[in-house]
Amino acid sequence: MGIAKTLKEKYGSLKNLHAQSKNPSELEKRLMEFRGVGPVGVNIFLRELRGVWEKAKPSPCSIAVKTAKKIGLSPKHVEEYESRLVRLYLEYCKKHKSSQCPLGNNCPDRSIYFSNKP
């Protein structure tokens, strides 16, 4: 059975699924009941709903935490910038494109890259 069909039969809607969840932990558990949905998918889904659904409070993913640390962003701001931190990592850090990093000379890898040049 597909996710949409299961959702409709069991909860009626995503709004109802959220309303029936007592807390963020229960919301995550309910979402992972759907076939093919795991912790990473739930984290991404709830990350994008943070600020929209009151119970959407996933822990920041490790990529965002590592990227924040790397660029010197305070841990208290990781949730606020999580999507952007993940995108920064995937588009620049992981692909070794420090010279194109939007952080410019504030990118730690970029400064290392250019300081090693003759």
PLY file of the C-alpha trace (Angstrom):
ply
format ascii 1.0
element vertex 118
property float x
property float y
property float z
element edge 117
property int vertex1
property int vertex2
end_header
0.00 0.00 0.00
1.31 3.47 -0.85
2.18 6.13 1.70
-0.64 8.45 0.63
-3.23 5.69 0.87
-1.95 4.56 4.28
-1.94 8.16 5.51
-5.51 8.73 4.34
-6.79 5.48 5.85
-4.99 5.78 9.18
-5.03 9.53 9.87
-7.09 11.21 7.18
-4.42 13.85 6.57
-0.96 15.04 7.60
-2.65 17.69 9.71
-4.48 14.97 11.66
-1.30 12.92 12.04
0.37 15.97 13.61
-2.64 16.71 15.83
-2.82 13.12 17.10
0.86 13.11 18.08
1.36 14.06 21.73
4.92 15.33 21.30
7.81 15.59 18.81
9.04 12.08 19.62
5.64 10.53 18.93
5.33 12.52 15.69
8.66 11.11 14.49
7.59 7.59 15.47
4.29 7.89 13.58
6.04 9.16 10.46
8.49 6.24 10.53
5.58 3.78 10.51
5.16 4.45 6.80
6.83 1.93 4.52
10.12 3.24 3.13
10.32 6.18 5.55
13.26 6.10 7.93
15.07 8.41 10.33
16.83 10.44 7.62
13.62 11.03 5.67
11.72 11.99 8.80
14.52 14.37 9.83
14.49 16.09 6.44
10.69 16.30 6.36
10.42 17.74 9.87
13.39 20.05 9.37
11.47 21.74 6.57
8.36 21.99 8.76
10.20 23.46 11.74
8.39 26.67 12.59
5.23 25.51 10.80
4.32 22.50 12.94
4.88 23.04 16.66
5.90 19.39 17.12
8.39 19.46 14.24
11.54 19.54 16.35
14.04 17.06 14.95
17.59 17.11 16.22
19.89 18.82 13.76
21.57 16.35 11.43
25.26 15.61 11.84
26.15 17.28 8.53
24.67 20.59 9.70
26.40 20.35 13.09
29.80 19.57 11.50
29.45 22.33 8.91
28.44 24.88 11.56
31.46 23.94 13.65
33.74 24.15 10.62
32.63 27.68 9.76
32.50 28.87 13.36
28.71 29.18 13.68
27.44 28.96 17.24
25.69 25.64 18.02
22.63 27.58 19.15
22.06 28.72 15.54
22.34 25.30 13.86
18.58 24.64 13.82
17.88 28.07 12.37
20.30 27.56 9.48
20.20 23.77 9.16
18.91 23.59 5.58
21.47 26.13 4.41
24.30 24.40 6.27
23.45 21.06 4.64
23.25 22.72 1.23
26.60 24.46 1.81
28.20 21.13 2.67
26.68 19.22 -0.26
27.32 21.87 -2.89
30.76 23.12 -1.84
32.53 21.20 0.94
31.76 17.69 -0.28
32.57 18.57 -3.90
35.81 20.33 -2.90
34.65 23.59 -4.48
36.10 25.87 -1.80
37.21 28.40 -4.38
33.53 28.90 -5.29
32.18 28.85 -1.73
29.68 31.66 -1.07
31.44 32.33 2.22
34.29 33.72 0.15
37.45 34.32 2.16
35.55 33.36 5.33
35.44 29.75 4.16
38.03 27.81 6.21
38.82 25.47 3.32
39.20 28.35 0.91
41.79 30.05 3.12
43.70 26.75 3.38
43.39 26.26 -0.38
44.79 29.69 -1.19
47.46 29.70 1.55
49.00 26.54 0.06
49.32 28.12 -3.38
52.74 29.45 -4.41
0 1
1 2
2 3
3 4
4 5
5 6
6 7
7 8
8 9
9 10
10 11
11 12
12 13
13 14
14 15
15 16
16 17
17 18
18 19
19 20
20 21
21 22
22 23
23 24
24 25
25 26
26 27
27 28
28 29
29 30
30 31
31 32
32 33
33 34
34 35
35 36
36 37
37 38
38 39
39 40
40 41
41 42
42 43
43 44
44 45
45 46
46 47
47 48
48 49
49 50
50 51
51 52
52 53
53 54
54 55
55 56
56 57
57 58
58 59
59 60
60 61
61 62
62 63
63 64
64 65
65 66
66 67
67 68
68 69
69 70
70 71
71 72
72 73
73 74
74 75
75 76
76 77
77 78
78 79
79 80
80 81
81 82
82 83
83 84
84 85
85 86
86 87
87 88
88 89
89 90
90 91
91 92
92 93
93 94
94 95
95 96
96 97
97 98
98 99
99 100
100 101
101 102
102 103
103 104
104 105
105 106
106 107
107 108
108 109
109 110
110 111
111 112
112 113
113 114
114 115
115 116
116 117
